[in-house]
Amino acid sequence: MNSNFITIEDFKLEKKLSKGEWIPQQNLILTPTTKRNLRKILPAIIKNQNILLVGDAGIGKNAIIYYINFLRNQPTYRFSFNEDLLPEDLIGSYRLNPLKKTFEWQDGLLTQAMKKGITFVADEINLANIDVLKRFQSVFMRKELELIEGDNSLIKAQNGFQFIATQNPVEGFEGRKPLPREIQKYFVTIWMDPYPKEEIIQILKSLYPILPEEVLSLIVEIQQELEQWIIDKKIGSRDYERYHFNLRNLKRICQRLVNDEHPKHLMKEIYDIFIRPFRNEEDQKKILDFLAKLFKVKGLQNLFYDLKTKEVDFYIHPDLREIKIGRNYLSLNYLHSKSEIDSFTDKLLKKFPPIKERLEVLEAIIRGIENKENILLECDANVEPEIYVEFLSFLYNRPIQWIHLSKGMHTSDIIGGLKPIEDRVEWIDGPLVRAIKSNHIIVISGLESAGPELMEKLNMLLDDARALTLPAESGQNEPIFLNDDAIIIGIKYFRKSKNQSTISRAFRNRFTSVVINENLSKESIKQLIETYFDEENIPQFSEMISQIHLLLVQYAKERIIGIDRMEGYQFGLLNLYRFLDFFKEIETELKEDQELKIFLLDGFEFSYLNEISNLTERTTVREEIRQMIENPTSLEFLSEVKQLKKKLKEANFKLKKNPLYWDPQKHWRDALTGKASWDREFKELRQGININTPETGGDIKEGPDAWYGADTQGNKGVGEPGHGGGAWGYRTEELYQQFLLKRKGLSHYDLEIPIDTFKETLGKEVEKLILQLEHLFDPEYLIQRN
C-alpha cells in the first residue's frame, strides 16, 4: 500500500506532507451513523469542494472534520463566525511596525489558509452578517481572493485549501439565519444524521469501558427522554430558558463516574447534569419521579436516593493539607505551616460560612471544575453569585479576571485589538486573552446581555479544543490554549419574560449549569449573622434580625408590598449585610431602650425600607417592625443588642487606639520653654539627643540637635533654648508620648511592654535627662532639659 495515501470508509485520500502547522488530534467511534456521515462528506473532501455541515449542537460537526484531517495529516484553521465579523478579520489588514515605523500588511486567517493550502473551517457561518459573507464569493466560486484591502494582488488557493462551513439548524437556535441561495448553492450541503440510542451507548462504551453497560443505558435513556420532554414543552417551558441535552452531557457524567469510581455517586452526577439546571421546582420533581421509576426498572433502585436528605461533608484536614467538600478533595499544598492553615481556616469560615444551602451549590460547582467543565451560574437578580466566585478564588489561591459583557460590545473588547501607544500602534491583549495566558480564573458575566452573536465567538474555547484563534493583527497564527487546570465560569440572571434576550441552547450546552436558589432558612441566616460578628452568644439578636429579614423577603415575594408596581421588590443578602454594616459601623450613644429601638429602626429603614416607593407601605412595614422590636418578649433581645454594641464599640476603640498613632491637629502644642524674638542670634547647642528619626520640617536630618536647633525649623526657629526653636514637632511628640506611656509603669500601671523594648527605645539617653524627683509623681510631668 502506498504510504502517501490513507483509506477511510473505502475512500482513498492523499496523505499530506507535514507543514509544521497545528493538527488537532481527534478520535471517532465508528458507529454505523458515523460511517454514514463520513461517506457523505468524503466525496466532497476528495473533490476539494466547499462543504456546509448542518446538524444539532454537539453532534460532532467539527469533530468529524478534525478526524479526517488528522488521519490525512492535513492542518486545520478554525474561525468562529459571529455577527461582529468583518472582511478584514479573515482577509487581513495593515499594521504599524513599531520598529520600522511603517505600516505592514498582515494576512488574515483565511488568506493564510489559502496561501499555505490549509483547510479553513467557518464555524457557525450563519451567525455572520449575510452582506459580509458576500465579500468571499470569489473564494466560494473560484478559490481565489483579490486583496483590495491591501495591494490588490490576487491570491489563488494552493493545493490542499478547502472551505468548510458548519452551522446549527435555523429552527430552534437563536441568532441563526438561513444562508441565501446565492451563497448556499456553492456548497455541498450535508445534514448530519443523529445517533440512535444503541449507537450512543456504543460510543460511550468505547470511550469509557470501565462503566457497566446498564449504567450507560440508564443515562442515555434519561438524556433522550428529557430532551423529548423539552421539545414537547413538558419541562422547562415556564422559566423562559432554552435547555438542550445531547452527547456532551452524557460524556460529562461518564467522565465524572470514571474519575470518581464510586457507584453511590451516580445519582448525584445525574442530579447535577440533568436536574440542577432547572430552576422550577415542579420540573425538578417531575424529573425525580421519572428517575425513581426508571432506576427501579433498571434494577438500580439501591443507587437512587433523595439528595435533600443528604448532608454535604465539609472539613479541613490540617495534616494532609486537604479540604473535603462533598465529593471533592482539594489540595492545600500552597499552605506550608500550621499557622498558615489555621489562618486559612479562620478566613475561610468568615468568607463563606458553611451553611447547608450553600454547601450543596458549592459542591456542584467544584465537582464541575475538578472535571474540567465550564460552569454556568444562574440565579435571580437578588442573589449574589460573586460570593461563590470570590470564595473559589480564595480556595484555589488564584486571581480572578472579571469580564463584564454588555450589549454593543465587540469581540475585540474582550479578545484584544490594535491600540495607539504613544507614537506607535500595538496589539493589546484583551482581558480574556490575558486571563488565558496568566491562567487566572475566567469569569464572564452579562451573558444574557451580550447575546449569542458575541458569545458564539468563544465556541472553540469552550469545547474540546480548549483554544482561541486570535485575529490576524495580533501577529499570532496559531491558537492560544487553555491550561489543563483552567477554570471558566459564566454568570447569567434568570430571564423574566420572552422579550428579554438569553443565551442560545447551543451555547448553554457547552457549560454545566448550576442554579443558585438563595432561599435560605432562618437557621442559615442566623449562622451568617453570628459569623459576621464572630459571635456565638447572640441567639436573640440573630433570631430577631433573621425573622425581620425573612418577613420583608416574604412581603416582597407575595406582593404584600409593591402591589402597585410592574415589577415587585426583591430583598436579598445584600440588604441584610447592609443592615449589619450599619449596626456595626454607625457610632451613636445608646443609653436608653427607646434610643436603641430607634437606632434599629433607622438601620432597617436604611437597608430595606428606603427602597419602598409607596409611603403608606413603607410606614406600615416600619410600624410592624417597631412592634416586633418593642414586644415584651424582646427584652432579652434588647439586652443582647446593648452588649453586642458595647463589644463592637470597645473593639473599634482598641483598633483605633494605637500609641504610635499621631494626629498633628489633635496633639500639637506650642513650645514649653519661653519665647524668643525672630531676630535673635542662634547659639550652638552643646549637647543634644541623637535620635535617628525622620525630619520634622528642616533641611537636615535630625542628629544631635534632634529636639532643638536652627536647622530643624519645626517651630519656625522660635521658643527653645539657644533660639534654635524648632523641633518640637510630630516625631518628638510621638517619642514624648511613648516616654510618658513607659512612665506609667512607675505607678500602679503595668509597664505594658518588655523592658528590652524600653531600653532599646531610650537606652542610655535617659541618663542625660535631669529629673526633678520631687515632682516625679505629679499629675503633670516637669522635665528639666539641659
N, C-alpha and C positions, 0 to 999 in steps of 0.2 A: 504494500500500500504506500502511495506517495505521502511522505510526511508533510508536504506542503498543503494538504487538504484534510478536512475533517468531515465526517458524516454525522448528520443529525436527522433522525427520523427518515432515513433513506435519501436525504438531500445532501449533495456533496457541495461543500463550501470551501473556498480558498482560505488557507491559514495565513494571516498577515505577519509581516516581519515586525519585530519589536521596534517601536518608535520612542521608547523611553517615557511614554505617557502613562497616566494612571488608568489601570484596567480594573474596575470593581470585580471582586470575586463573588460569584453567585452560584448557588446550587439549587436545582429544582427537583422535586419528586415527580417522576414521570408517570403520572396517572393517565388514564385514557383521555380525560379532558385536557390535561396539559399537552399531551401528544397531539390532540386535535387542534389546539390553539397554535402549536408550533407548525403544524402542516399548513395552517392558514397563512402564517407570517413568512415562512422560509422562502417560498417562491418570490415574494417581493424583495426579500433580502438579497437573493441571488441576482435578481434583475436590477438591483440597486434603484428601486422605485421609492417614491415618497410613501410613507405609511402613516395612517391615522388609526391608533388603537383606542377603542371606545369600550368602557366597562365600568362596573361598580367600583367604589373605593375599596382598596385592599385586595383586589382580585389578582394583582400581580402583573400589571401592565409594564412597569419599569423593570421588574424582576426578570421577566422573560427576555427582554432586550439585553439586559446585563448578562444573562445566562448564555445567549447565543454569542455575544461578543467576547465573553470570557473564553469560550471554547475555541473561537477562531482568532484569539489574540488581537482583537480589534479595540482600540481605545474608544471611550465614550465621553462626550461632553454633555452634561445635562443642565438645562437652564429652566428655572421655574417662571412661567409666564404669569403676569397679573395685569390689572387694569392700568398700572403705572408705566407699563412697558413703553419705551420709546425706541425708534430705529437705532439710535446711537448706542443703546445698551447692547445690541447684538453686533452692529457693524463696526463701531469704534468711534473715536473722537481724537481731537488734538489735545495734547497735554504739554504743559510747560515743563521743560527740563531745567531744574534749578541750577545745575552745574554749567550747562551751555548757555543758559538764559535765552533759550529759543523754544518755540513750540515744535513738538514732535508728534507724529501720528501714532496712535496706539490702537492696534486691531482689537475689535470686539471678539467675543467667543465664537460667534458664527463665522466670522471672517477667518479666524484661526483654524476652525474645523475644516473649512473649505480648502485653505492653503495646505494643510497637513494631511488631508484625506482621512478625517476622523468622523465617526458617527455623531450627529448632533440630535439630542432629544429635547423637543419642546414640550415640557411638562405642563399639563393643563392649558393647552393652547387656546381653548375657547373662553378663557378668562380675559385674554388680551382684547384691546380695542380693535374691532374689525378693520377700521381705516388704517391702523398702524400695520396690521398684517399684510395689507396690500402693497406695502413697500417691498415685500420679499417675493412678489410674484415671479420675478426673474429667476429666483432660486428654485421655486416650485416648478417652473416651466422648463428652464434650460440649465439649471445648476450653475448659474453664473450671477455675479453681483458687481454692479458698477459703483465704485466708491465716489459717488457725487458729493458726499460729505467730506471727502478727503481730496485726493489728487486726480479724481475722475478716472483712475485706472480700472480696468476690467479684470475681475477675479474669476477665473474658471476653476471649478472644483477639481481637486486632484482625485486620483483613483482611491476609492475607499470611502469618500464622503457620502453620507446618506442623511436625509432629513426625515426624522421620525417624530411624530406628534402623538401625545396621549391626552385623553380628556374623559371626564365623567359624563354620563348622560345629562342632557339638558333638564329632563324631567326629574324632579326631586333633589336637585343640587343647586345651591344658591350661587348667583353670580355668573352662571354659565349661559352662554349664548350659542345658538346653532351657527356653525360655520356657513357663510354664504356659498352658494353653488360655485361662484367664480373662483373660490379658493379650494373648496372641498373636492372638486372634480379632478384636481391634480394629485390627489392622494388615493392610495389603495386603502379603503376604509374597512376595518376588520373589527367586528364586535366579538369581544372575548366571552367565551362560554363560562357560565358559573359552575362551580364544583358541586356535585350532588353529595349527600351526606356520607355515603360509603367512601368516596374519594377523599373527603376532608379527614375522615378517620384514618385513612391510609397515609395521608400526608403527615398527620400528627404522629402516627405510629412510627413512621420513618425518621422523623425529626427527634422524637422523644421515646426511644424504645424501652426505657425503664418504666414507663407508665402502663398500668394494666389497660387492656382494651375496653373493659366495662366502664372505666373512668372516662376514657376518651369518648366513648359512645354517649355517656351521660352528658358531658359538657357540650358536645356537638348538638345533641337534641335540645338542650336548653337554649343555645345560641339561635338555632333555626326557629324554634317556637317563639322566642321573644322577638326576633326580627319580623316574623309574620304578624305578631300582635301589634307591633309598631306600625306596620303597613296598614293593618286593618283598624288602627286607631283605638285599640283596646287598652293600651297603656301609653303614657307619655303625651296624651293629647290635651291635658288640662293645664300643663305648665308651660306651654308655648315653646318648648325646646325641641330640637331635632336630634333624635337618637339613632344610632346605627351600630349593629353588631355584625362583625364578619370574622375572617380568619385571623386578623390581628388580635382580636380579643381572646380567641382560643389559644393562640401562641403565648399570650401573656400568662394565662392561667397555667398552661403546661410548663412554661419556664419557671414559674413560681414553685410548682409542685416538685420539679426536678431539683431546684436549688434547696428546697426545704427538706424533702424526703420524709415528711410527716403526713400520712393519710388523714389524720384527725383534723388537719387544717384545710381540707378540701372545701368544706362549707364556707370557711372564712374567705377563701380565694374567690369562690363563686359569688359570695355576697359583695366583695369589693368590686368585681368586674361587672356583674350583671344587675345588682340591686342598688348599690350605693349611689350610682349616678342619678337615680330618680328622686326628685325632691318631694313628690306627692306620696303621702303615707298609704293611700289606698292602692296606688300602683305597687308599692313595696309589699303590701300584704297579699295582693293578688299573686305576685310572683312567688312569695314564700309558700303560699298554699299549693301552687303548682309544683314547686320543688319538693315539698313534703310527699306528695303523691308519687312523683317521678322517682325519688330516692327509694321509696317502698317498692315500686315496680321493678327497679333495677337490683333489688336486694341489698341496697346500701343504706338502709334506714338507720343503722348504727352510726353512720357518719353525719346524719342530719341533726341539727340542734338549733335552738333559738339563740342567736348571738346576744340578744338583750339580757339574757340571764347570765352571761359570762363576764367576769371582771377582767380587765386588762392588767396584766402584770406590769409592775413598774418598780425597778430598784437599781441601785448603783453598787457594783462590786469594786471596792477600792483596791483590793489586792490584785485582781485581774485587770484593773483599769478598763472596766467594761460597764455599759449601761444596757439594761434589758427593758424594752417597751413592747409588750405583747409578744409577737413572733420574732421581733427584731433584736439582735445583739449587735451593739455598736461599740467599736473600739474607742478608747480614750487615751491612746498611746501618746498623744501630744501633751498629756499631763505627766510630769516627771517626778513628782514628790507627793507625799501625803498632804502637805499643806495646800498644794495646787488642787488636789482632788477635793479637799474639804471646802476650799473657796469656790470651786466649780459647782459643787453640790448646793452650797448655800445660794449662789447666784441663780442656779437652775430652778430651784424651788420657788424663788421670788419672781423670776421672769415668767415661769409657766407652772403655776400651781397644778399638780396632777389630779385634777378633778375628773370624774368618770366620763362626762360627755366629751371632754377634750382629748382624753387618752384614746378613746375609740377612733376619733378622727386622726389623731397623730399617728397611731399605729398603722392606719391605712395609708397615710402619706409616706411614711418611712418605708413601708413594705414595697411600695411602688418605686421609690428612689433606689432602694437596695437591689432591685431587679432591673435597674437601668431603664425605667419607664419615664415618660414625660407626665407630669402631674398637672391636672386642671382643677383648681379650687373654685367651686361655685357656691355662691351664698346670696342671701338677701342683703339689701342695702344697709341694714342696721348692724351687720356683722363685720368684724374687722379681721379679714384673712391675713393681714400683715403680721398679726400676733404669731401665727404659726410660722410664717416665713422667717421672721426675726429669731424665733426660737431655733429653727433649723440651722440658721447661720451660726448661732451660738453653739449648737450641738455638734455640728460638723467642723467648727472652727474655720469657716471660710466666709469671706466677704460676699455681699450681695451686689449685683448690678441690676438696678431697677430700670425697666424700660416701660414708660407710660405711653400708651398709644392713644391716638385721638383721630377723629375724622379730619381728613385733609392732609394727613402726614404722608410723606413719600418714603419709599423704601430706603432712599439714601439717608434719611434722617436716622435710621437705626443701623444701617449697614456701613455707611460712610460715603464720602464723595470728595471731589476736588475742592479745596478751600484756599483762599488767598492768605498767605502767611508773610507779612511784611512785604518784601519785594519779589515774592515768588508764589507759585501755586503748587500745593502739595496735596497728596491723598491723605485724608484724615480718617482713621477708623471710627466708625460709629460705635455706640455703646454695646451693640450685640457682638460685633467683631472683637472689641476689647475684652469683653467677658469670655468669649471663646478662647482667645489667646492666653488670658490670665487664669483660666479655669475657675472663674467666680461663679457663684450660684446665679443663674439667669432667671429673673422674674419679669414676666411680661404681663402687664395689667392693661385694662381697657380693651380687651379683645372684642367685646361686643360693639365698641365704638368704631374701631378701625375698619371692620367689615372684612369679608373674605378676600377682596381684591389685594389687600396688603398682606394678609396672613398666609395666603397660599404661596407666597414667595418663600416661606420657610419650610415647605414640604420636604425638601431634600434633607434639611437639618433635623427634622422631626421623625423621619422614617429610618429604615435600617441603614441607609447610607451614612447618617450622622455627620453630614458635611454641608458646607455652604459655598456656593460659587460666587465669587466677587465680580463686580463689573470690570470691564476692560481697563478703565482708567486707574484701577488700583495697581496695575503693573504685575499682578499675580495671576498666572494662568491656571494653576491647579487649585482645587477647592481647599478650604481650611477645614480641619476635622475637630470634632469634639473629643476631649479626653475620655478615657474609658469610664471614669467616675464622674462625668459631667452631670449636673443637676439643672433641669429646665422645669420651671413652674409657671403655669399660666393662671391668671385670675380673671374671672368674669362674674358679673352680677346677674341675678335672675331676670329674665325677660318678663316685663309686666303686661305686655299686650303684643298682638301680632304686628302692630305698626312699628314696633321697635326692632332694630337690627340685632342679629345674633350671629354666632359662628356657624359655618356650614357643618353638616353632619360628617362630611369627609374630613374636615379639619379636626372636629371633636374626636373622631376615631383614632387620631394619632396620639391622643392623651388617655391616661387613666383618670377618669373623673371622680372627684371626691366632693360630695356636697357637705357643707358646713351648716348645720341647723343649730344655731347657738341659742336654743331654748333651754336655758339652764334651770336646774331645780333650785329650790330655796337653799338646800344644804350646800350645793356647789357655790352659790353666790355668797353665802356666809363664809365659806372657806376662802374665797377670793378676798373678801373684806378683811378677814383676820390675817391673811398673808400680806396684804397691802400694808397693814400697820405692824406686821411682825409681832402680833399679839394674840395669844390664845384665850386669854381670860376676859373676853368681851362678848359673852353669849347674848346678853340682852341688846347690846348695841347692834351686833351683826344681824340678829333676828329682826329688829325693827327696821333697819335700813333695807335689808333684803325684802321684807314684806312690802314696804312702800314702793321699792323699785318694781317688784312684780305686779303690784296693783296698777301702777302707771303703764306698764307694758300691756297689761290686760285691757285697760281702758282704751288705749290707743288701738289695739288689735280688734276689739269688739265695737269700735266706733262710738263708745260712750262719750269720748271727746273727739272732735274733728268730724262730726257728722255732717257739717255743712261744707266740708272740703272735698274737692275732687279726689285727692289722694290723702289717705289718713296719715296720722303721725306715726313715727317709728322711734321707739326708745331702745337703746342698746347699752352695751357695757361702757361705751364712751361716756354716756350720761352718768352712769354710776361712778366711774373713775373721776369724772369732773366734780361730782359732789364730794368724793373722798379727798380730792386735792384741795377743794375749798375748805373742808373741815380741818385739814392738816396744816395748810399754809396761811390761812387768814388769821391774824393775831388780833384778839379782842379781849377785853375784860369781861368775864362771865361769872359774876358773883352770885346773882340771883337766878332761881329756876326760870323765871319769866324771860330774862335776858338770854338764857341758854336756849329756850324754845324758839325765840325769835331768830337767833343765830341759825338754828337748824332749818327753820322755815326759809330763811334767806338762802341757805345753801341749796335746798330743793328748788327754790324759785330760779336761782342762777343756773342750775344744772338741767332742769327739766321744764319747769312751768313757763319760763320765758319764751319757749317755742310755741306755746299755745296762743293762737291769734285771737280767739274769742274771749273777751274779758270776763263774761259770765262763767264760762267753763273754767277759766283759769282761777277765778275767785272761789268757785265751788270746790275744785280739787284742792286748793290751798287750805280751805277750811276743813276738808276731810282729813288732810294730813295733820293739821293742827290738833284735831280731836284725837287722832291716833297717838300723837306725842303726849297730849295732856291727859290721856286716860289714867285713872287712878292706879291701874296695874303697871304703869310705866315709870313708877318711882325708881325702881332698880335700874331701869334704862337710863334715866337722867343722872343717877349716881355714877354709872359706868361712863357716861359721856363726860362728866366732870373729871373723873380720874384719868380718862384717856387724853382729854385736852390738856390736863396738867402735865402728864408724862410727855406729851408732844412739845409742850412749851419748854419744859426742862431740857429735853433732848435738843431742842432748837437753840436754847440759850447756851448749852455746853458746846454745841457745834460752833457758835459764833464767838464764844468767849475764849480767845486764844491770847496768851500772854505776849506773844510775839506780834500780835496784830497792832498796827499803828494807824490811827486816824488823825492826820495832822490838824484838821479843823477842831476836832473834839479835844485833843490833848495838847495843843500848842500853848505855851506860856512864855511870858516875857522873861528876860534875863533877871536873875535873882540878886545881882550884886551891883547896885548903884547905877548911875547914869554917866554918860560921857558926851561931850560935845563932838560935833562932827569934825572939827578942825584940829583936834588934839593929836600930838605925835604918838605913834605906836612905839611900844617898847618891846624888845625881845624878851620872851619868856625864858626863865632859867630852867624850868622843869615842867614836864607835861606827861601825859599818859599816852603811851604808844599803843594805840588800838588799831588793828588792821580792819578798817571799815570803809564802806564807800564814801564818796564825797557828800558833803551836806550843802553844797552850793558854791564852793570856791573853785579855784582853778588848780589847786594842788591837792593830791590825795592826802587824807588825814594821816599825820605822823605824830611826832612829839607834841604838836600843838593841837591835838585832836579836839580838846574841849575849848580852847581859846586860841586866838591868833588872827592876824590880819588877813591871811590868805584864805581862810575858810568862809568868811563872809556870811555865815549862817544868819546873823542878826544885823547885817549891814555894818559890821565892824564897830558896834556901839555896845557898851554896857558890861564888858568883862574886864578883869584885871589886865593891865598892860594895854588897855584900849584896843586890843585886837578884836574884842567883841565876839563875835561871830558865830561860834559853832554850836551853840545850844539849839540844835535842830532835831530832825527826825530820828537819826540814828542814836544821838546822845540821849534823847528822851527814852528811847527804847531800852538802852542799857541801864538807864536810871531806874526804869520800871522793873527790870529784871533784878537789879540790886535790891530794891525795896521788897520784891517778892521773896528773895532769899532771906531778907531780914526778918520775915515773919517767923522763920524757924527759931529765932531767939526768944520768942514769947511762947504762947500756948499752941501755936500752929506747928504742923509738921513741916519739914523742910521742903517736901513735895518733889525734890529732885535729888539724884545721887550727889554725894559730897564731891566726887571726882568732877562732875559737871560744874559744880560751883567753883572749884579751884581752877579748872581749866578756863572758865569764863573770865575770872578776875585775877586769880593767882596772887602773885606777889605784889600786884599793883595795889591791892587793898592796903598793904602796909604803908603805902605812900600817903594814905589819907589820915589826917589827924582828926579823930572824932572827939567831940565834947561829950565825955562819958556821962556827965550829969544829965544830959538830955537824951541819953540813949533810948529810953523807953517812952519818950514824949510822943503824943499823937502825931505831931509834925516833926520830921527829922531835920535837924540843922547840921549841915556838914561844913566844916571849916576846910576850905580848899586853898592850898598854897601853890 
